[in-house]
Amino acid sequence: MRSLVRRAGESRRCGEGRFPLACAFRCAAAGIAYAFRSQRNLKIQVVLGLAAVAAGFALGISRVDWLSIVLCIIVVSVAEVVNTAIESAVDLASPEWHELARAAKDAAAGAVLLASAGSVIVGLIVFAPYVLDLL
Ligand SMILES: Nc1ncnc2c1ncn2[C@@H]1O[C@H](COP(=O)(O)OP(=O)(O)OP(=O)(O)O)[C@@H](O)[C@H]1O
């Protein structure tokens, strides 16, 4: 409890310091790091994203195709980080089973699924012509 109070104090000091923008970036980076540490799916998505980037270089995809791939990586990453935030907030607010907690977590997971499925479709549309050209 004492460490929680101390952390709350540190957090307030950070926001009121001379470089509140630097503090905000540090907090945001900590949030991304937490999502990466706690979400196995995010690690898998990062590996798949790196694989897509490697394939993009190997196949020499166009500028527009790069734009699609990079946007997909960003959208999936954002969805997973927001999903992590919702999961943490729900666990804090409703550690016991609750229908609304279930709905919130399911909806957050659904957002990640939509982003991931959409990215797979975009990946197929982008890479299929390059792969077919090689055959
Ligand atoms: N407090 C709760 N009340 C009701 N249902 C819950 C609650 N916590 C979790 N659930 C149900 O269990 C599912 C999995 O929740 P959990 O917190 O284990 O997420 P997770 O498996 O870590 O998700 P992810 O794979 O996205 O990280 C939720 O989608 C929801 O349906």
The ligand as an ORCA input file, in Angstrom:
! r2SCAN-3c Opt
* xyz 0 1
  N     -14.100    -10.462    -14.679
  C     -14.610    -11.183    -15.690
  N     -15.940    -11.344    -15.789
  C     -16.474    -12.068    -16.801
  N     -15.763    -12.676    -17.774
  C     -14.430    -12.540    -17.747
  C     -13.773    -11.806    -16.704
  N     -12.429    -11.846    -16.933
  C     -12.279    -12.565    -18.063
  N     -13.463    -12.983    -18.566
  C     -13.685    -13.804    -19.778
  O     -12.523    -14.545    -20.045
  C     -11.979    -14.171    -21.327
  C     -10.466    -14.175    -21.250
  O     -10.087    -13.166    -20.318
  P      -8.581    -12.975    -19.888
  O      -8.481    -11.883    -18.890
  O      -8.019    -14.308    -19.491
  O      -7.970    -12.477    -21.222
  P      -6.766    -13.116    -21.988
  O      -6.992    -14.576    -22.205
  O      -5.543    -12.686    -21.251
  O      -6.964    -12.347    -23.337
  P      -5.842    -12.095    -24.401
  O      -5.569    -13.443    -25.012
  O      -6.473    -11.107    -25.347
  O      -4.685    -11.520    -23.643
  C     -12.575    -12.790    -21.635
  O     -12.638    -12.544    -23.028
  C     -13.952    -12.909    -21.002
  O     -14.863    -13.592    -21.862
*
